[in-house]
Amino acid sequence: MDSALYDPTFWLLALFLIPLLFRVPIAVALGMAAVLVVWKWDKGLGMISYNFFAGVAKPPLLAIPFFILAGYIMERAGIARSIINFVQAMTGTITGGLAVVAVAVATFWGAVSGSGPATVAALGLILIPGMTQAGYAKNFSAATISVASGLAIVIPPSIAFIVYGGIANVSVPALFAAGILPGILVASFIMIAVFIISRKKGYRGQPSRLGKWEAFKQAFWGLLTPVVILGGIYGGIFTPTEAAVVAVFYGLFVGVFINHEITSINDFFSIFSASVRSTAVVMIVVTCAGLFSWVAADIGLVEKSSAFLLSLTSNETLILLMINIILLLAGMLLDAISIYYVFLPFMLPIMAHFQWDPIWFGVMMTINLAVGQVTPPVAVNIYVGANISGLSMEEISRPAIPLIIAALLALVVIILVPSISTFLPNFFGL
């Protein structure tokens, strides 16, 4: 124990974990731990500013603020409402119709937002009251939207994949392509779960106020959104970063000239101010987490952690199981971006040791973290859902459990069948 007190790796972890127990913001905990270890063990205070800047000065990360901005614009442009109306018109009064709509729209909205909490906010304000009025239990409605919205970080374009690609040096377009089929698979499992629950509880859809053709016409420009963004990327017309800019201007075009929802300077001010706040939160986490990762690598924490995990067993299956348990537990406490920076560096040597496909591993890791977003005690998606619905997190967490189990079962399939993740990247030659 005495030797541990003089070990910088011990103090880096202690100075990070102890503040978290006192609810210190994670960015502050990461940055403070890194700076104090650098200062105490004379690792070069002058390098802090350089690494702080280098943490965000990466071309792929430039897409993050633009995708965040695009998400807010499209929410204000009325795209979410028109898509919900269209899918509701298609499902009609079938058993569990609105619940299936919620999962389908949350999956689709992942191609617009890229953020789980933002998806809960955009869809929950419309769907939770709608489902409740149709006879669904309010806590089940909020749980369905909260869990399904976790797919936003899996369905491309995904901020999580952008961060993973930057750390693991993996093609972002390849990750985007890899997330499509697994995201649809997870959504399908959740749809089956909500259908079974709806059938048991007697939940049904409600007749749409719009005809199918009318609903389609209203939703057309919204339905075209992922076609424009992803089609441009895979068609070689623009890069993911350029696609984020295209998404911003496309959203403005629909909101101003098609739906006429964005009509005043106040609308623009509201959109940009909300986007700036969200971007600032993400980027301060990125910079502080990047600084933490640099210090961890410099003092040998990365190598020690990898070596320790490999020393426990040489069985590939057990190692993979332990990694998924670690990620799931971490996802219950930390946000996805912090987890990438804190845990991914020591997993990269393990990935190389077993020659795992980094694209498949990235999809597996991201889906695991998506589940973590809806798993207490932190459960940021459920927290947002609770604020919107006026319920407590405990009231939403209970009906969320079978949906989380369904997502975990889908994750098992994705782990056992890597080709689900690698098929589209190989097909597109990425």
Order of alpha helices (4+ residues) and beta strands (2+ residues): alpha-alpha-alpha-alpha-alpha-alpha-alpha-alpha-alpha-alpha-alpha-alpha-alpha-alpha-alpha-alpha-alpha-alpha-alpha-alpha-alpha
